[in-house]
Amino acid sequence: RRKILTQKNSNARMIQLEIANINLLERIKKGQVNFMKKKITAILMVILIGIMAAGCGQQQKTEQTEGTEESASQDIFAMDTYMSVTAYGADAESAVSDAIAEIERLDALLSTGETDSEIYKLNQNGGGSISEDTSYLLERALEIWKSTDGCFEIGIYPLMQEWGFTDGNYKVPDKETLQKLLPLADSSKIDFNEKDQTVSFEQDGMEIDFGGIAKGYTSGRIMDIFREHGITSGMVSLGGNVQVLGIKTDGSKWRVAVQNPEDTENYLGVLETQDRAVITSGGYERYFEQDGQTYWHIMDPSTGAPAHSGLISVTIIGPCGLRCDGLSTALFVMGREKAAAHWAAHQDYEAVMVDESGTIWLTPGLKDRFIPVDQGETREIRIL
């Protein structure tokens, strides 16, 4: 279906393309990377905002069209998703190279499936000494778990395995199995000694997974690396996670498209932002269907089953990528009313939430910053 766009909507359409779909890349698998990369490169060339490499991991440096500032961009497949890193400045190439190295380091450290990773060994041994990165992640994960009344839970890994979301062997567990595994999804049973950087699990069979905050932590680390290199303008897209540094070199704010959870080829709208992470969780990211039912990967720790809270997408905007990552999952599990209460109690982030009726809910700070995109459908937009 085609629609003639007004000038305003045409501009919004171009904005969508400027930072391509923050969640579309999440669907890319290793065997599809080359095809998708060509498509994305073409989009970026049309709108003249830099160069994305034509081969995975290949780097290319160019001069920005609007000025003399050098830029560097590199893409990589890591943490089970497709990532792109871009920096502008005299030391952009080194900054991007160091950022890619950091992505690879954290991927190797935090993987639950790689036998050499710290998290794999921790899970197999029921605890042990942990690195500074893992210690920091654990501390922050427990903070988010506490502040969300357990809606964010790193102990969910055994349940994710049972449902098949870790290896693609999907199935619907029986109630007896879920009841047996539920007690393992309880962060109160994690004994963490911050001083000694050691951790142990109180119950046999417990395993943790930082997948709900790992990419947010990684994007924050990349911002740190950019600053160390004197970069004042840059962005990173890690699947459903986007984080930007400063403003664009032309003086305007970064514009990030928020994906339509009901039509992943299109967008709900655009956010103009700077020095912020924009991170989305939605059931459309990873799911399977069985007997006419859809089961997505976002688990409710209280039931051991996919969360059905009335929300189908949650986007969090804030300065800390890790926290935005964790909260996007937690608020999805909570549902709109509890999510609104959480925001009211903290007010240090903004949110875009979409409910099952298609209504878009915005926190007050986004009232004039969220630009809806008309794509042939009318949506109600309400302020929490």
Backbone hydrogen bonds in HBPLUS format (Angstrom, degrees):
<---DONOR---> <-ACCEPTOR-->    atom                        ^
c    i                          cat <-CA-CA->   ^        H-A-AA   ^      H-
h    n   atom  resd res      DA  || num        DHA   H-A  angle D-A-AA Bond
n    s   type  num  typ     dist DA aas  dist angle  dist       angle   num
A0010-SER N   A0006-THR O   2.76 MM   4  5.99 146.9  1.87 150.6 161.4     1
A0011-ASN N   A0007-GLN O   2.97 MM   4  6.22 155.6  2.03 149.4 154.6     2
A0012-ALA N   A0008-LYS O   3.06 MM   4  6.37 154.2  2.13 142.0 149.5     3
A0013-ARG N   A0009-ASN O   2.83 MM   4  6.05 145.3  1.95 140.0 149.8     4
A0014-MET N   A0010-SER O   3.04 MM   4  6.40 150.8  2.13 146.4 153.2     5
A0015-ILE N   A0011-ASN O   2.93 MM   4  6.25 152.6  2.01 147.5 155.7     6
A0016-GLN N   A0012-ALA O   2.97 MM   4  6.30 150.3  2.06 146.4 153.6     7
A0017-LEU N   A0014-MET O   3.08 MM   3  5.24 120.4  2.46  97.9 111.8     8
A0018-GLU N   A0014-MET O   3.17 MM   4  6.42 132.6  2.41 141.4 154.3     9
A0018-GLU N   A0015-ILE O   3.01 MM   3  5.10 133.8  2.23  99.1 112.4    10
A0026-GLU N   A0023-ASN O   2.98 MM   3  5.31 145.4  2.10 107.8 118.3    11
A0027-ARG N   A0024-LEU O   3.21 MM   3  6.02 160.7  2.25 119.6 123.6    12
A0028-ILE N   A0025-LEU O   2.99 MM   3  5.38 159.6  2.03 113.3 119.9    13
A0032-GLN N   A0029-LYS O   2.88 MM   3  5.34 157.9  1.93 117.1 124.6    14
A0036-MET N   A0032-GLN O   3.14 MM   4  6.31 176.4  2.14 164.9 165.8    15
A0037-LYS N   A0033-VAL O   2.86 MM   4  5.91 153.8  1.92 155.5 163.3    16
A0038-LYS N   A0034-ASN O   3.31 MM   4  6.52 153.8  2.39 145.2 149.5    17
A0039-LYS N   A0035-PHE O   3.36 MM   4  6.71 156.7  2.42 145.4 151.5    18
A0040-ILE N   A0036-MET O   2.94 MM   4  6.21 162.1  1.97 156.0 160.3    19
A0041-THR N   A0037-LYS O   2.86 MM   4  5.98 159.8  1.90 148.7 154.7    20
A0042-ALA N   A0038-LYS O   3.08 MM   4  6.26 156.0  2.14 143.6 149.2    21
A0043-ILE N   A0039-LYS O   3.20 MM   4  6.53 154.5  2.27 144.2 150.5    22
A0044-LEU N   A0040-ILE O   3.02 MM   4  6.33 164.9  2.04 157.0 159.7    23
A0045-MET N   A0041-THR O   2.94 MM   4  6.16 152.4  2.02 149.7 157.4    24
A0046-VAL N   A0042-ALA O   3.10 MM   4  6.30 152.5  2.18 147.5 154.0    25
A0047-ILE N   A0043-ILE O   3.37 MM   4  6.73 149.5  2.47 146.4 153.4    26
A0048-LEU N   A0045-MET O   3.25 MM   3  4.95 153.6  2.32  94.6 102.5    27
A0058-GLN N   A0055-GLY O   2.96 MM   3  5.41 164.5  1.98 136.7 139.3    28
A0057-GLY N   A0075-ASP O   2.92 MM  18  5.33 128.3  2.19 132.0 145.8    29
A0062-THR N   A0071-SER O   3.19 MM   9  5.59 151.7  2.28 137.1 145.6    30
A0071-SER N   A0062-THR O   2.98 MM   9  5.59 153.7  2.05 169.5 168.5    31
A0064-GLN N   A0069-GLU O   3.26 MM   5  6.03 173.4  2.26 158.5 160.4    32
A0067-GLY N   A0064-GLN O   3.36 MM   3  5.74 158.5  2.41 109.3 115.3    33
A0089-GLY N   A0070-GLU O   2.76 MM  19  5.31 160.7  1.79 150.5 157.4    34
A0072-ALA N   A0087-ALA O   2.93 MM  15  5.50 151.8  2.01 155.7 162.4    35
A0087-ALA N   A0072-ALA O   2.95 MM  15  5.50 158.0  2.00 157.2 164.0    36
A0074-GLN N   A0085-VAL O   2.91 MM  11  5.41 153.4  1.98 151.0 159.8    37
A0085-VAL N   A0074-GLN O   2.85 MM  11  5.41 163.3  1.88 158.9 164.5    38
A0076-ILE N   A0083-MET O   2.99 MM   7  5.27 153.0  2.06 136.1 142.5    39
A0083-MET N   A0076-ILE O   2.78 MM   7  5.27 162.2  1.82 163.4 169.4    40
A0078-ALA N   A0081-THR O   2.98 MM   3  5.59 147.0  2.09 166.7 168.3    41
A0081-THR N   A0078-ALA O   2.96 MM   3  5.59 150.3  2.05 117.6 125.5    42
A0084-SER N   A0237-SER O   2.90 MM 153  5.21 150.8  1.98 143.8 152.9    43
A0237-SER N   A0084-SER O   2.86 MM 153  5.21 163.4  1.89 155.4 160.7    44
A0086-THR N   A0235-MET O   2.91 MM 149  5.37 165.4  1.93 173.2 170.1    45
A0235-MET N   A0086-THR O   2.90 MM 149  5.37 157.6  1.95 145.6 151.9    46
A0088-TYR N   A0233-SER O   2.93 MM 145  5.51 149.6  2.02 177.6 168.3    47
A0092-ALA N   A0089-GLY O   3.13 MM   3  5.01 154.4  2.20 115.9 112.9    48
A0095-ALA N   A0091-ASP O   3.02 MM   4  6.20 158.3  2.07 154.0 161.1    49
A0096-VAL N   A0092-ALA O   2.94 MM   4  6.13 162.7  1.97 155.6 158.6    50
A0097-SER N   A0093-GLU O   3.02 MM   4  6.18 158.4  2.07 144.6 151.1    51
A0098-ASP N   A0094-SER O   2.93 MM   4  6.11 160.3  1.97 149.6 154.2    52
A0099-ALA N   A0095-ALA O   2.94 MM   4  6.12 147.1  2.05 141.4 151.2    53
A0100-ILE N   A0096-VAL O   2.94 MM   4  6.19 157.8  1.99 152.5 157.0    54
A0101-ALA N   A0097-SER O   3.11 MM   4  6.36 157.0  2.16 143.9 150.2    55
A0102-GLU N   A0098-ASP O   2.98 MM   4  6.22 147.0  2.09 141.3 150.1    56
A0103-ILE N   A0099-ALA O   2.97 MM   4  6.31 153.0  2.05 148.9 155.9    57
A0104-GLU N   A0100-ILE O   3.04 MM   4  6.33 162.9  2.07 152.4 156.2    58
A0105-ARG N   A0101-ALA O   2.94 MM   4  6.17 151.9  2.02 143.4 151.5    59
A0106-LEU N   A0102-GLU O   2.94 MM   4  6.12 169.8  1.95 154.8 156.6    60
A0107-ASP N   A0103-ILE O   2.89 MM   4  6.00 153.5  1.96 147.8 155.9    61
A0108-ALA N   A0104-GLU O   3.10 MM   4  6.22 159.3  2.14 143.2 147.8    62
A0109-LEU N   A0105-ARG O   3.00 MM   4  6.20 145.9  2.12 142.7 152.9    63
A0110-LEU N   A0106-LEU O   2.92 MM   4  5.90 163.2  1.95 153.2 155.5    64
A0111-SER N   A0107-ASP O   3.22 MM   4  5.84 129.4  2.49 141.7 148.0    65
A0118-GLU N   A0109-LEU O   3.18 MM   9  5.38 126.0  2.48 122.9 135.8    66
A0117-SER N   A0114-GLU O   3.06 MM   3  5.53 165.1  2.08 117.8 122.6    67
A0121-LYS N   A0117-SER O   3.18 MM   4  6.41 169.6  2.19 150.8 153.1    68
A0122-LEU N   A0118-GLU O   2.90 MM   4  6.05 153.6  1.97 144.9 153.1    69
A0123-ASN N   A0119-ILE O   2.93 MM   4  6.11 160.5  1.97 150.6 154.7    70
A0124-GLN N   A0120-TYR O   2.94 MM   4  6.17 158.3  1.99 151.4 157.9    71
A0125-ASN N   A0121-LYS O   2.94 MM   4  6.01 150.1  2.03 146.7 153.9    72
A0126-GLY N   A0122-LEU O   2.96 MM   4  5.84 116.9  2.37 137.7 151.6    73
A0127-GLY N   A0122-LEU O   3.00 MM   5  4.88 139.0  2.17 142.3 147.0    74
A0201-PHE N   A0126-GLY O   3.25 MM  75  5.71 150.0  2.34 146.9 141.4    75
A0128-GLY N   A0199-VAL O   2.76 MM  71  5.53 151.9  1.83 157.2 162.7    76
A0199-VAL N   A0128-GLY O   2.99 MM  71  5.53 152.2  2.07 143.4 151.5    77
A0130-ILE N   A0197-GLN O   2.90 MM  67  5.64 163.4  1.92 157.2 155.7    78
A0135-SER N   A0131-SER O   2.88 MM   4  6.02 156.0  1.94 148.4 156.0    79
A0136-TYR N   A0132-GLU O   2.96 MM   4  6.13 158.6  2.00 147.1 152.3    80
A0137-LEU N   A0133-ASP O   2.92 MM   4  6.19 164.8  1.95 154.2 158.6    81
A0138-LEU N   A0134-THR O   2.85 MM   4  5.97 159.3  1.89 148.3 154.0    82
A0139-GLU N   A0135-SER O   2.98 MM   4  6.15 161.7  2.01 147.4 152.4    83
A0140-ARG N   A0136-TYR O   3.00 MM   4  6.24 166.4  2.02 153.9 157.2    84
A0141-ALA N   A0137-LEU O   2.79 MM   4  5.91 156.2  1.84 148.4 156.1    85
A0142-LEU N   A0138-LEU O   2.98 MM   4  6.13 159.0  2.03 150.3 154.6    86
A0143-GLU N   A0139-GLU O   3.13 MM   4  6.38 145.5  2.25 139.7 149.3    87
A0144-ILE N   A0140-ARG O   2.96 MM   4  6.29 160.7  2.00 154.3 158.0    88
A0145-TRP N   A0141-ALA O   2.88 MM   4  6.08 160.0  1.92 148.2 154.5    89
A0146-LYS N   A0142-LEU O   2.98 MM   4  6.09 157.6  2.03 141.2 146.8    90
A0147-SER N   A0143-GLU O   2.93 MM   4  6.16 163.4  1.96 151.2 155.9    91
A0148-THR N   A0144-ILE O   2.98 MM   4  5.99 132.1  2.21 145.9 156.4    92
A0150-GLY N   A0145-TRP O   2.80 MM   5  4.73 163.5  1.82 157.5 154.8    93
A0149-ASP N   A0146-LYS O   3.31 MM   3  5.27 165.5  2.33 107.9 108.7    94
A0151-CYS N   A0148-THR O   3.12 MM   3  5.40 160.0  2.16 109.9 116.2    95
A0209-ASP N   A0154-ILE O   2.94 MM  55  5.25 138.1  2.12 134.3 147.3    96
A0159-LEU N   A0156-ILE O   3.02 MM   3  5.53 125.0  2.33 115.5 129.0    97
A0160-MET N   A0156-ILE O   3.05 MM   4  6.33 155.0  2.11 151.1 158.8    98
A0161-GLN N   A0157-TYR O   2.92 MM   4  6.19 154.2  1.99 157.0 163.9    99
A0162-GLU N   A0158-PRO O   3.07 MM   4  6.28 156.0  2.13 140.2 146.4   100
A0163-TRP N   A0159-LEU O   3.04 MM   4  6.30 154.1  2.11 151.7 157.5   101
A0165-PHE N   A0160-MET O   3.02 MM   5  5.41 139.6  2.19 163.6 160.5   102
A0164-GLY N   A0161-GLN O   2.99 MM   3  5.03 141.9  2.14  99.1 111.0   103
A0171-LYS N   A0163-TRP O   3.18 MM   8  5.36 150.0  2.27 130.4 129.1   104
A0168-GLY N   A0164-GLY O   2.83 MM   4  5.28 134.1  2.04 147.7 154.9   105
A0178-LEU N   A0174-ASP O   3.16 MM   4  6.50 161.7  2.19 154.3 159.5   106
A0179-GLN N   A0175-LYS O   2.94 MM   4  6.13 161.7  1.97 152.4 157.1   107
A0180-LYS N   A0176-GLU O   3.08 MM   4  6.26 142.5  2.23 139.4 149.2   108
A0180-LYS N   A0177-THR O   3.16 MM   3  5.10 123.2  2.50  92.8 107.2   109
A0181-LEU N   A0177-THR O   3.06 MM   4  6.32 145.8  2.18 146.5 155.5   110
A0182-LEU N   A0178-LEU O   2.87 MM   4  5.92 143.2  2.00 153.2 162.5   111
A0184-LEU N   A0181-LEU O   2.93 MM   3  5.57 151.9  2.01 121.3 130.1   112
A0185-ALA N   A0182-LEU O   2.97 MM   3  5.51 151.7  2.05 118.5 126.4   113
A0189-LYS N   A0186-ASP O   3.05 MM   3  5.90 168.0  2.07 123.6 127.5   114
A0190-ILE N   A0187-SER O   3.11 MM   3  5.32 157.7  2.17 113.6 113.6   115
A0202-GLU N   A0189-LYS O   2.88 MM  13  5.16 165.7  1.90 159.6 162.4   116
A0191-ASP N   A0200-SER O   2.82 MM   9  5.16 165.0  1.84 165.7 166.6   117
A0200-SER N   A0191-ASP O   2.89 MM   9  5.16 147.5  2.00 141.7 151.7   118
A0193-ASN N   A0198-THR O   2.89 MM   5  5.26 171.0  1.89 157.9 160.8   119
A0197-GLN N   A0193-ASN O   2.77 MM   4  5.54 123.2  2.10 142.0 158.4   120
A0198-THR N   A0193-ASN O   3.21 MM   5  5.26 151.5  2.30 135.7 143.1   121
A0206-MET N   A0203-GLN O   3.32 MM   3  6.06 157.3  2.38 139.0 139.3   122
A0213-ILE N   A0210-PHE O   2.95 MM   3  5.62 165.3  1.97 124.2 128.9   123
A0214-ALA N   A0210-PHE O   2.74 MM   4  5.47 136.8  1.92 161.2 171.4   124
A0217-TYR N   A0213-ILE O   2.87 MM   4  6.10 156.2  1.93 155.7 162.5   125
A0218-THR N   A0214-ALA O   2.90 MM   4  6.10 154.7  1.96 143.7 151.3   126
A0219-SER N   A0215-LYS O   2.89 MM   4  6.13 160.7  1.93 150.5 154.3   127
A0220-GLY N   A0216-GLY O   3.16 MM   4  6.33 153.1  2.23 140.6 147.6   128
A0221-ARG N   A0217-TYR O   2.97 MM   4  6.28 151.1  2.05 147.8 156.0   129
A0222-ILE N   A0218-THR O   2.96 MM   4  6.28 150.3  2.05 149.2 157.5   130
A0223-MET N   A0219-SER O   3.10 MM   4  6.42 149.6  2.20 142.5 149.9   131
A0224-ASP N   A0220-GLY O   3.10 MM   4  6.47 150.8  2.19 143.7 151.4   132
A0225-ILE N   A0221-ARG O   2.94 MM   4  6.29 155.2  2.00 148.8 155.4   133
A0226-PHE N   A0222-ILE O   2.88 MM   4  6.15 158.5  1.92 150.9 156.7   134
A0227-ARG N   A0223-MET O   3.06 MM   4  6.32 161.4  2.09 148.8 152.9   135
A0228-GLU N   A0224-ASP O   2.99 MM   4  6.28 153.9  2.06 147.8 155.2   136
A0229-HIS N   A0225-ILE O   3.15 MM   4  6.44 136.3  2.35 143.6 154.5   137
A0229-HIS N   A0226-PHE O   3.04 MM   3  5.22 133.6  2.27 100.3 113.0   138
A0231-ILE N   A0226-PHE O   2.88 MM   5  4.98 156.0  1.94 152.2 144.1   139
A0230-GLY N   A0227-ARG O   2.96 MM   3  4.96 161.9  1.99 108.2 111.9   140
A0234-GLY N   A0245-LEU O   3.25 MM  11  5.03 153.0  2.32 130.4 131.4   141
A0245-LEU N   A0234-GLY O   2.74 MM  11  5.03 166.3  1.76 151.7 150.6   142
A0236-VAL N   A0243-GLN O   2.92 MM   7  5.47 148.8  2.02 155.8 165.4   143
A0243-GLN N   A0236-VAL O   3.00 MM   7  5.47 156.8  2.05 153.1 159.6   144
A0238-LEU N   A0241-ASN O   2.65 MM   3  4.89 159.0  1.69 152.0 158.0   145
A0241-ASN N   A0238-LEU O   3.04 MM   3  4.89 156.9  2.10 110.4 117.0   146
A0280-THR N   A0240-GLY O   3.21 MM  40  5.59 167.5  2.23 150.4 153.5   147
A0242-VAL N   A0278-VAL O   3.03 MM  36  5.16 152.1  2.11 135.8 144.1   148
A0278-VAL N   A0242-VAL O   2.63 MM  36  5.16 166.5  1.65 163.1 165.5   149
A0244-VAL N   A0276-ARG O   2.97 MM  32  5.70 163.7  2.00 151.9 154.3   150
A0248-LYS N   A0252-SER O   2.88 MM   4  5.52 151.2  1.97 170.8 179.2   151
A0251-GLY N   A0248-LYS O   2.93 MM   3  5.52 160.1  1.97 121.0 124.2   152
A0254-TRP N   A0273-THR O   2.97 MM  19  5.34 133.0  2.20 170.8 164.2   153
A0273-THR N   A0254-TRP O   2.81 MM  19  5.34 161.5  1.84 151.4 157.8   154
A0256-VAL N   A0271-LEU O   2.86 MM  15  5.22 161.2  1.89 152.6 155.2   155
A0271-LEU N   A0256-VAL O   2.85 MM  15  5.22 163.5  1.88 146.4 151.0   156
A0258-VAL N   A0269-GLY O   2.86 MM  11  5.55 171.0  1.87 158.5 159.2   157
A0268-LEU N   A0258-VAL O   2.78 MM  10  5.68 164.7  1.80 162.5 167.8   158
A0260-ASN N   A0266-ASN O   3.05 MM   6  5.64 170.5  2.06 129.8 127.1   159
A0263-ASP N   A0260-ASN O   3.19 MM   3  5.29 153.6  2.26 105.0 112.8   160
A0266-ASN N   A0263-ASP O   2.89 MM   3  5.73 168.5  1.90 132.3 135.3   161
A0373-VAL N   A0268-LEU O   2.99 MM 105  5.71 162.5  2.02 132.9 130.9   162
A0270-VAL N   A0371-ILE O   2.81 MM 101  4.99 147.2  1.92 129.6 139.8   163
A0371-ILE N   A0270-VAL O   2.78 MM 101  4.99 174.6  1.79 154.0 155.8   164
A0277-ALA N   A0318-GLY O   2.73 MM  41  5.47 172.7  1.73 165.1 165.5   165
A0318-GLY N   A0277-ALA O   3.14 MM  41  5.47 151.3  2.22 142.5 151.2   166
A0279-ILE N   A0316-ILE O   2.95 MM  37  5.34 166.5  1.97 154.2 156.0   167
A0316-ILE N   A0279-ILE O   2.80 MM  37  5.34 161.0  1.83 152.3 154.4   168
A0281-SER N   A0314-VAL O   2.83 MM  33  5.38 157.3  1.88 153.5 160.5   169
A0314-VAL N   A0281-SER O   2.90 MM  33  5.38 156.2  1.96 155.9 163.5   170
A0285-GLU N   A0282-GLY O   3.23 MM   3  5.83 168.8  2.24 117.2 120.7   171
A0297-HIS N   A0286-ARG O   3.06 MM  11  5.73 143.9  2.20 164.3 159.8   172
A0288-PHE N   A0295-TYR O   2.93 MM   7  5.46 151.1  2.02 144.4 152.9   173
A0295-TYR N   A0288-PHE O   2.82 MM   7  5.46 171.1  1.83 172.1 174.7   174
A0290-GLN N   A0293-GLN O   2.88 MM   3  5.31 154.2  1.95 148.8 156.9   175
A0293-GLN N   A0290-GLN O   2.96 MM   3  5.31 163.5  1.99 115.5 120.7   176
A0307-ALA N   A0298-ILE O   2.78 MM   9  5.97 168.0  1.79 157.7 158.3   177
A0300-ASP N   A0305-ALA O   2.86 MM   5  5.76 171.5  1.87 158.3 158.6   178
A0303-THR N   A0300-ASP O   3.05 MM   3  5.61 153.5  2.12 118.4 125.6   179
A0304-GLY N   A0300-ASP O   2.82 MM   4  5.70 156.0  1.88 168.3 175.6   180
A0356-GLU N   A0310-GLY O   2.92 MM  46  5.58 139.5  2.09 151.9 151.1   181
A0312-ILE N   A0354-VAL O   2.83 MM  42  5.80 170.6  1.84 160.4 161.9   182
A0354-VAL N   A0313-SER O   2.95 MM  41  5.18 161.9  1.98 148.0 149.5   183
A0315-THR N   A0352-VAL O   2.77 MM  37  4.98 159.8  1.81 151.8 158.1   184
A0352-VAL N   A0315-THR O   2.85 MM  37  4.98 153.5  1.92 141.8 149.4   185
A0317-ILE N   A0350-GLU O   2.87 MM  33  5.03 164.6  1.89 141.4 143.1   186
A0350-GLU N   A0317-ILE O   2.88 MM  33  5.03 160.7  1.91 147.7 154.0   187
A0324-CYS N   A0320-CYS O   3.01 MM   4  6.20 166.3  2.03 156.3 160.6   188
A0325-ASP N   A0321-GLY O   2.92 MM   4  6.02 155.3  1.98 149.4 156.1   189
A0326-GLY N   A0322-LEU O   3.05 MM   4  6.38 165.9  2.07 155.2 157.5   190
A0327-LEU N   A0323-ARG O   2.86 MM   4  6.01 164.1  1.89 155.6 160.4   191
A0328-SER N   A0324-CYS O   2.95 MM   4  6.01 148.0  2.06 144.2 151.7   192
A0330-ALA N   A0326-GLY O   3.01 MM   4  6.25 168.2  2.03 150.2 154.0   193
A0331-LEU N   A0327-LEU O   2.84 MM   4  5.78 172.8  1.85 152.5 154.2   194
A0333-VAL N   A0329-THR O   3.09 MM   4  6.41 153.2  2.16 150.1 157.0   195
A0334-MET N   A0330-ALA O   2.92 MM   4  6.19 151.6  2.00 146.0 154.7   196
A0335-GLY N   A0331-LEU O   3.15 MM   4  6.17 164.7  2.17 150.2 151.1   197
A0339-ALA N   A0335-GLY O   2.90 MM   4  5.90 151.6  1.98 154.0 163.4   198
A0340-ALA N   A0336-ARG O   2.78 MM   4  5.96 155.5  1.84 153.9 159.7   199
A0341-ALA N   A0337-GLU O   3.07 MM   4  6.35 151.5  2.16 142.1 149.7   200
A0342-HIS N   A0338-LYS O   2.89 MM   4  6.16 149.9  1.98 144.3 152.6   201
A0343-TRP N   A0339-ALA O   2.93 MM   4  6.22 161.0  1.96 151.8 156.5   202
A0344-ALA N   A0340-ALA O   2.95 MM   4  6.15 161.6  1.98 146.6 151.9   203
A0345-ALA N   A0341-ALA O   3.04 MM   4  6.20 142.2  2.19 140.4 149.8   204
A0346-HIS N   A0342-HIS O   3.18 MM   4  6.38 132.2  2.43 141.9 153.6   205
A0346-HIS N   A0343-TRP O   3.09 MM   3  5.25 137.5  2.28 101.4 113.1   206
A0347-GLN N   A0343-TRP O   2.69 MM   4  5.20 139.3  1.86 143.6 157.5   207
A0363-THR N   A0351-ALA O   3.14 MM  12  5.53 145.0  2.27 155.2 155.9   208
A0353-MET N   A0361-TRP O   2.85 MM   8  4.99 165.8  1.87 149.1 153.8   209
A0361-TRP N   A0353-MET O   2.68 MM   8  4.99 168.1  1.69 157.5 161.3   210
A0355-ASP N   A0359-THR O   3.08 MM   4  5.62 158.7  2.13 153.3 158.8   211
A0358-GLY N   A0355-ASP O   2.89 MM   3  5.41 160.4  1.93 118.0 124.6   212
A0360-ILE N   A0380-GLU O   2.87 MM  20  6.23 164.9  1.89 166.5 168.3   213
A0382-ARG N   A0360-ILE O   2.78 MM  22  6.19 165.5  1.80 167.8 172.6   214
A0362-LEU N   A0382-ARG O   2.84 MM  20  6.25 157.3  1.89 157.3 165.1   215
A0384-LEU N   A0362-LEU O   2.83 MM  22  5.94 165.0  1.85 158.7 160.7   216
A0366-LEU N   A0363-THR O   2.96 MM   3  5.84 168.5  1.98 132.7 136.5   217
A0367-LYS N   A0364-PRO O   3.13 MM   3  5.42 168.7  2.14 116.0 118.7   218
A0369-ARG N   A0366-LEU O   3.04 MM   3  4.76 151.8  2.12  98.8 107.7   219
A0370-PHE N   A0366-LEU O   3.08 MM   4  5.57 142.4  2.23 153.0 146.4   220
